[in-house]
Amino acid sequence: MFQSLENREGAFKIYSKEDNVMVAGFTSCGGCPGGNIEYAPEEMKKNGVSVIHLATGFIVGYPPCPYIRYFKEFIEEKYGIKVVYGTHPIPEKYYKTHMALGTWKEDWWDEILKPTLDTPEIRKAYD
């Protein structure tokens, strides 16, 4: 995650090199159904966080998180914090596996995948 932020890869490509962006904190979701999602954003907001990135692991897990869209909507509505899908680029090995499995065939995955789909070369670097 830190390398991808420094290099502005994956979902961090939305920030220019001139943007003063730093990781202010991170946490897990707490496991299904995501108990930390209810509380962690409040602490992050108190500490000045203005954007929350839902980790790429939500996207590439086996299976991907079934609550990812709900988490985004919940955090934005309850806490008024912008939520971005993903952190680092999807590693190529995960991309190939999920494509073969047809995991992301529904149209709504396009929005979720877009921030973390970099070139195959960059994805391979994250293998």
Protein Blocks (a to p, Z undefined) as FASTA:
>chain_A
ZZmmmnopajllmpcfklccddfbdcdehiaehlmmmmmmmmmmmnopabdcddfklmmm
ccddfklmmmmmmmmmmnopacdedjddcdfklmmmmmmnommmpfklmmmmmmmmccfk
lmmmmZZ
